[in-house]
Structures are given as C-alpha cells and as structure tokens.
C-alpha cells in the first residue's frame, strides 16, 4: 500500500512555559479539535470529521514523545505519521501532522495552540486546507507534571468525482484502484447523487462488468435502480467495480463519493 505524507513543517512549534493547572486530556483533545474546525469554518473550509483510529495514533504519539522526552514527527522507532496511521489499519490518500508542546498548562490551551499553528506557515496550511486535502482527523493530548504534548493528525479517506452522463451512458468506477496504492480489501461507503434517476450495478470482476457492457443486458441481481440518491456499503476487493448508468432520455448530473474504512 502506498501512503503519502504531507509534512506540516521541518520543525514543530515549541512555546514558552505557563502556569500549570489540572485538566482532562480527552476533553482537551476534543476542545483543540473543535477549535481547529471553528477556524476552518471561519476561513470558509469544511470541518473535519473526528476519527477514533486517528485519535488512537495521535494519542500514542503524544505519549511516546512524553515518555522519551523527544519532540519529533518520527517516534523513537522511526515511524512517521503515515506509518502510525497504517498501523491502525487505515486506508488514506494523504495525511499530515502538527505538533505542539507546552512546558506547563493554561486554561486557554485550545485557542493558544491553534493560534500558534496559524502563525506558522508550515502548520497553518494544514488547518486552512485550501485544496480540501483532508476529510478526517483527531487530536491526542498527554501531560505530565511539567510538560504537555499535543499531536494533531488529519487524513483523506474519500475519493469523489462529478460530471454529466448522456442518455444510456455509464460511469465506470474501480473500487480497488491500484493507483491509490491498494494492497488489500477495504470496506467502502458509496454515496451517489444525481439530478435524475440512475442505476447502479456492482461487479466482482472486470470480466463480468465488460460482459455486461458488451451485451447491454440489464439482467443483474446486484443492482439499485431508478434512484437519485444511493447509499451502499461494499468491500473494495480486487477487481470490484461499479457502473452508474443513465437510463433516462436526457443528460443527468451525477456526483459520487467513495468513503473508505
């Protein structure tokens, strides 16, 4: 499987010491994440969706940094954010990481951390995300008596496309596209929207799909027909394909999302 790292910066942001106080690490992680999404919305971007597996990877990295008293995008074993997300059995197209360390804790940590990242170009662009690289994320926080470590990870699980279909034309979709780096099967949620009803056909092999197209037959037990909104869940195994067919007499607008994991 191929994993692509978008590095937030060459060096994480390190800040000065503040008065310490008690905190709930889980609640603080959520508050920082919410502040990231507030900033994204303020800048006209979509919010990230919290993912528990990303959280486990982010939390583990914060604990690793605290335990070994290091501050790096790689853990002591040399694993990067892509390696750590891979270990959570995640399929993703791109991933990024921001880090923050405090020598003590203040009550306004969420605002302070996010504003710190926003003042650093290398960290800021991950939050601003003008190209809509990221769809999911999480924050992991851990603290000792003297230090607090924050890890923010985000990734993209979604393949999407949109276009127009002429009457009786198809969209062909490879659910296990090798160009995405697939080496195994992953569950995938399929969401299709169209301006007029379409049919969706599922095939477990390329040869079956090609035979279907060649014969023009509509005989298939594995189909959803005459719908403008389709939601389905499949296993994106090798040679798994979808066809979206416009059976109407006019051109229709179609968009789809493949949400992996």
N, C-alpha and C positions, 0 to 999 in steps of 0.2 A: 504494500500500500504506500502511495506517495503522500507525504504530508508537507505542507508548505508553511514556512514561518515568515510572518511579517514582524520584524524586530521593532519593538517600540522605540528603543534608543540604544546607544552603545553603553550607557551607564544609567542605572536607575536614579531616582530622585532621593536625596538624603536631606533631612531637615533638622532643625535645631531642637533642643530639649525644652519641654514644657512641664508644668505641674502635673503630677500623676493623679489619677482617680480610678475608682473601680468601674468596671464595665462588663457588659455581656457581649462576648466575642461574636456570637451568632447574630445577635441583634445589630451590632455594629457593622458586621459584614453586609447585612441587608440594607442598612441605612446608607452606607457608602454606595452600594449598587443602585439604590433609589436616587441618590444624588447624581450619579452618572447618567441615569435615564432622564432625570429632570433637566440636566444640562443638554442632553441630546435633543430633547423636545424643544427646549428654548432655542436651539440652533436650527430647528426645522428638520431634524432627523427622526427616524423611527426608534422607539425604545427597544432595548434588548430584552429577550426572554430569559429568565433565570433557569439555569440547568443544573440539576443536582450533581451530575457527574463532573461537570466543570468545577463545581464548588469543591468536590472532594479532592480534585487535583490541585486547585488553588490553595485550599487549606493545608494540604500535605506539604506544599512547597513552602508556605509560611512557617510551618512547624520545623521543616528541615533547615531553613535559614536561621531560625531562633536557636535550634539545638546546636548547630555547628558554628554559630556566631559568624556567618558569612552573609554576603549581600550580592547576589548574582542571579542572572536569568537561567543559569545552569545549577543543578544541585550538585552535591559532593560526588555523585556518580557520573556527572557529566550530562545528565538528561536535560533537554530543553523543554519548553512548553509543549511542543509537538509530541515529544516522547512521552510526556506525562499524560497528555490527553489520550494518546494512543493506548496507554496502559489502562485507561478507563473504558476501553472497547468502543471508542467514539470514532465515527467516520466524519471527516470535515474537509472542507475545501481550502480553508485558510484559517490561521489562528494568530493571536497576538497576546502580549503580556505587558502590563505596567506593574511596577513595584514601588513601595513606599515604606520607609522605616522611620519610626519616632523613638527617641530615647525616653520619652515619657508621654503621658496621655492627657489630652484636654477634652472638654465637653463638646467642642465643635469639630471633632475629627472628620466627619463626612465632608463638610464644606471645605475644611482646610486641606484634606488630601486631594480632593478633586480639583480645587483651585490650584494646588501645587502642580498637578499634572497639566492643567490648562496653561500654565505659564512656561511649560517646557515643550517646544515644538515637536520633539520626538514622541512625547507622551500625549500631547494634545490631539494629534491627528487620529489616534485610535478612538478617542471619545467623539470627536467631530465627525469622523467616518463619512466624508462627503460622497465617497463612491459606494456606500452601502455594502461594505465588505462583510459586516458582521451581523448575525441574527440572534445569537445566544451568548450568554456569559454568566459570570458569577464572581464573587469576591470572597477570599478566605483571609481571616484575621486570626492572629495568635499573639499573646502578650506574656511577658514575664514581669517581674517587679520593676525592671528598668528599661525594657525595650518592647516595642510593638511593631509587628511586621504585617504588611498588607500586600496581598497578591490579587491582581485583577486579571482574569483570563477571559478572552472572548473568541468566538469562532463562528464559522458559517456552515450550517447543515443543509442549506436549501439550494436546490437547482431550480431556476424559474425561467420561463420564456413566454412570449406572447406574440401573436400575429393574426393574420386573416386566413381563412380557409375558403377556397372556392367551392361551389357545389360538388359534392361527391369526392372531394379531395381528402387526404389524410395528413395528420402529423404522426411521424414515427418517432418513438421515444425508447431509447435503450436505458433500462433501469440500472444496469450494471456496466456503465460505460468505462472502458479501460483507461480512457484519457483522464478520468478522475482519480486513477490510482487504486481502483478496487482490486483486492486480492481475496476477498471472501464475500459472503452474502450479508446484507444488512436489511432490517425492516425499513420500509419507506411508506410514509403517508402521502397519498396522491390527492391533490385538490385541483379541480378543473372548473373554470367558469367560462361561459360563452354567451354571446348575445342572442343566439337562437339554439334550439336543442341540437345536441351532438350525441354520437355513440362512442363508447369506449370499449375496446377489446383488449384482453390480456392474453399473451402467448408465452409459453415456457421455452420456446426455441425460435431461433431466427428462421429456420426452415419452415416451421408451421406458419409463421407470420407471412413469409414470402408466398407460400402456397395459398393463403387466404387472399392476399392482394392479387395474385395471378388469376385466380378463379372468379374473384369478385363476389364470392358467396358470403351471405350474411349469417350462415349457419354456424353458431358458436354458442356453447353453454356458458362460457366465461365472458360475460359482457354486461354492460349497463347501457341502456339505450334511451334515446329521446329525452335527455336531461340538459338543463342549463347550468346546474351546479352538481358536481360529482365529488364525493369524498370516498376514498377507498384506502385500504392498507394491504400491502403486499410484501413479499420477501424479494429483495432485489438480488436474486441469484444470477449466475452466469447465463447469458442468452435469454434473460427475461425482457420482454418488450411490451409496450403499449402502442395501440393505434387509437388516435382520436379522429373520427370520421364525421364529416359534414354531410348529412343525408338530405339537407334541405335544398331548395331550388335557388337560394340566394347566398351570397358571401356572408360569412359569420366571423365575428371577432372571438378569438379564443386565447385564454391565458391558463398556464398550469404551474403548479409548484410541486416539487418532489422534496419532501422533508424527511431526511434520513435519521436513523436511530429510533 
